[in-house]
Each structure stands twice: as structure tokens, then as C-alpha cells.
Amino acid sequence: MHTTPDGQQLSGWWRRVFARIIDSIIVGIIGLPLTGYFYYQYVLVIWQYLEDTMDAAAAGTPTTTTALPPEAYKWMVPAVLIGMVVSFVYEYLFLTKKGATPGKMALGIAVRLRDVPGLPPGQAVAKRYGFEIALGVLGAIPLIGTLFGFLALINYLWPLWDDKKQALHDKIAGTNVVRT
């Protein structure tokens, strides 16, 4: 059984995964009133792009591009940025005030400093989230994005083989996810 230095049992990987899924759904619902218009406009642009592409193919002049139309980014970027802010505020407030997000609470787990019991300080929460967001943003950059996307995957899988059950973002922040 894996524990923190003071003996608190560490969370298993699957609990962390299901908590993340629950929290992602909640954050999506919370953020929808702020991002919905941008996503709607984005879908309209993409839909028109697909219709134009299909019409060109039907007319015998197919286009072969993997790039999204530039106007799509006008709507996608604000939606993603707003979503990241909503997600950060959600994580920051719940972790610094309760030690766990609603998803983590539902699964009986919480975040704490590795060596100190209690609520994680704001700096540790910001480091955890900042690392995850940095990987996500860097993953969107052409050419190097694949490398950072792979690193983001490794980050989430890391607790599977780590003796302290820490993801890379936990190591950076000095945190552990523990059973409550």
C-alpha cells in the first residue's frame, strides 16, 4: 500500500481518472454560458467549410487541405481561453478551500502537499494547473505539438508506475492525491 510520508493512503489511478471526467463535465456546464456563443459561431464556420469542401468535390475540383479556415480560430481561441480560466478558477477555489473538487469528493480523494497534511496552498494549486495548461497550449503548436501532446499523455499516466503515485504535475507542485 502506497502512502504519504505521514501514512495517508494514496489514491489509485482509476479514481483520479473518473474524478477528472466528472470535473470536466461540471466545468463544461459551468463554462457553457460564457463559451456557448463562441462554440456556436465556430460550428457555423466549420459547417460552412465542410459544405464548401463537399460542393467543390462534387463539382470535380476537390481541395486537399488540413488547415481550418482562419475564421474558425476567431471563435475557437476565445472559447478555449475562457474555458481555461473557468477551469482554473474551479480547481483553485475548490482545492484551496476544500482540498478536493466535486469530482474528487465524489470519488473520496483529495489533493494535499506530499509532506504536509491539510489543504494545498494556492501556489501549489497554480503550479499543478499551470503545468497541465502549458502542456495543452504547447500541444496546439504545429510541429512541436505532437511532442507536447505525448508529454501530456505521459503526465496523466505517470502515477501508474510512480512509487509515490504522483503525476508530473504533482511532482512539480509537491502534491499527492490521497484517499479521504
C-alpha positions in Angstrom: 0.0 0.0 0.0 1.4 3.4 -1.0 1.2 6.2 1.5 2.4 9.8 2.1 5.4 10.2 4.5 2.9 10.6 7.4 0.9 7.5 6.4 -2.1 8.7 4.5 -3.2 6.3 1.7 -2.6 7.5 -1.8 -5.3 7.4 -4.4 -5.4 4.8 -7.2 -5.1 5.9 -10.8 -8.7 5.0 -11.8 -10.2 7.2 -9.0 -8.2 10.1 -10.4 -9.4 9.4 -13.9 -13.1 9.2 -13.0 -12.8 12.3 -10.8 -11.2 14.2 -13.8 -14.1 13.1 -16.0 -16.7 14.3 -13.5 -14.9 17.6 -13.1 -14.6 18.1 -16.8 -18.3 17.6 -17.2 -19.0 20.1 -14.4 -16.6 22.7 -15.8 -18.1 22.3 -19.2 -21.5 23.0 -17.9 -20.3 26.0 -15.8 -18.4 27.4 -18.7 -21.1 26.9 -21.3 -22.9 30.2 -20.7 -19.6 32.0 -21.2 -18.3 30.0 -24.2 -21.5 28.8 -25.9 -21.8 31.7 -28.3 -18.2 31.2 -29.4 -18.6 27.5 -29.9 -21.8 28.1 -31.8 -20.1 30.5 -34.2 -17.2 28.1 -34.6 -19.6 25.3 -35.5 -21.2 27.5 -38.1 -17.8 28.3 -39.7 -16.8 24.7 -39.8 -20.2 23.6 -41.1 -19.9 26.1 -44.0 -16.3 25.0 -44.6 -17.4 21.3 -44.9 -20.3 22.3 -47.2 -17.9 24.2 -49.4 -15.5 21.4 -49.5 -18.2 18.8 -50.4 -19.6 21.2 -53.1 -16.1 21.6 -54.6 -15.6 17.8 -54.6 -19.0 17.3 -56.2 -18.1 19.8 -58.9 -14.9 17.9 -59.7 -12.5 20.4 -58.1 -11.7 18.8 -54.7 -9.5 20.7 -52.3 -7.0 19.0 -50.1 -6.1 21.0 -47.0 -5.8 20.0 -43.4 -5.9 23.6 -42.2 -9.1 25.0 -40.6 -10.4 28.2 -42.2 -8.8 31.2 -40.5 -12.2 32.5 -39.3 -12.6 29.3 -37.2 -9.8 30.4 -34.9 -11.5 33.7 -34.3 -14.2 31.8 -32.5 -12.2 28.8 -31.1 -9.4 30.8 -29.4 -11.7 32.9 -27.1 -13.8 29.8 -26.2 -10.7 27.9 -25.2 -9.2 30.7 -23.3 -12.5 31.4 -21.4 -12.7 27.6 -20.7 -9.2 27.6 -19.3 -10.0 30.5 -17.0 -13.2 28.8 -15.8 -11.3 25.6 -15.2 -8.5 27.3 -13.3 -10.9 29.2 -11.0 -12.8 26.0 -10.4 -9.7 24.0 -9.5 -8.1 26.8 -7.5 -11.2 27.6 -5.4 -12.1 24.0 -4.6 -8.6 22.8 -3.9 -7.6 25.7 -1.7 -10.9 25.8 0.2 -11.8 22.1 0.4 -8.8 20.2 -0.8 -10.9 18.5 -3.5 -13.0 19.3 -6.4 -16.6 17.9 -6.6 -15.3 15.1 -8.8 -12.6 14.2 -6.3 -15.1 14.5 -3.4 -17.4 12.1 -5.2 -14.6 9.5 -5.5 -13.3 10.0 -2.0 -10.0 11.6 -2.9 -8.3 14.9 -2.2 -5.1 16.9 -3.0 -2.6 17.8 -0.4 1.1 18.6 -0.1 3.2 15.5 -0.1 4.9 16.2 3.2 2.3 18.4 4.9 -1.3 17.3 5.6 -4.1 19.8 5.1 -5.3 22.0 2.2 -2.8 22.7 -0.6 -1.7 26.3 -0.8 -2.6 28.4 -3.8 0.9 28.4 -5.1 0.9 24.5 -5.3 -2.5 24.5 -7.0 -1.4 27.1 -9.5 1.8 25.1 -10.3 -0.3 21.9 -10.8 -2.8 23.6 -13.1 -0.1 25.7 -14.9 1.9 22.7 -15.9 -1.2 20.9 -17.3 -2.3 24.0 -19.2 1.2 24.7 -20.5 1.3 21.1 -22.0 -2.1 21.7 -23.6 -1.2 25.1 -25.1 2.2 23.8 -26.3 0.4 20.8 -27.8 -1.5 23.1 -30.1 1.7 24.5 -31.8 2.3 23.0 -35.2 5.3 20.6 -35.5 6.2 20.5 -31.8 2.6 20.0 -30.7 2.8 16.2 -31.1 5.7 16.0 -28.6 3.9 18.1 -26.0 0.7 16.1 -26.6 2.6 13.0 -25.9 4.1 14.6 -22.8 0.6 15.5 -21.6 -0.4 11.8 -22.0 2.7 10.7 -20.1 1.8 13.2 -17.3 -1.6 11.5 -16.8 -0.2 8.0 -17.0 2.8 8.7 -14.7 1.0 7.7 -11.4 0.7 4.1 -12.8 4.4 3.4 -12.4 5.5 6.1 -9.9 6.3 4.8 -6.4 4.7 8.0 -4.9 1.7 7.7 -7.3 2.4 11.3 -8.5 1.7 12.6 -11.9 4.3 15.0 -13.3 2.1 18.0 -12.3 2.1 16.6 -8.7 5.9 16.3 -8.7 6.2 20.0 -9.8 3.8 21.2 -7.2 4.9 18.8 -4.4 1.4 17.4 -4.1 -0.2 13.9 -3.8 -3.7 12.8 -4.4 -4.9 10.9 -1.3 -7.8 8.8 -0.2 -10.1 10.6 2.2 
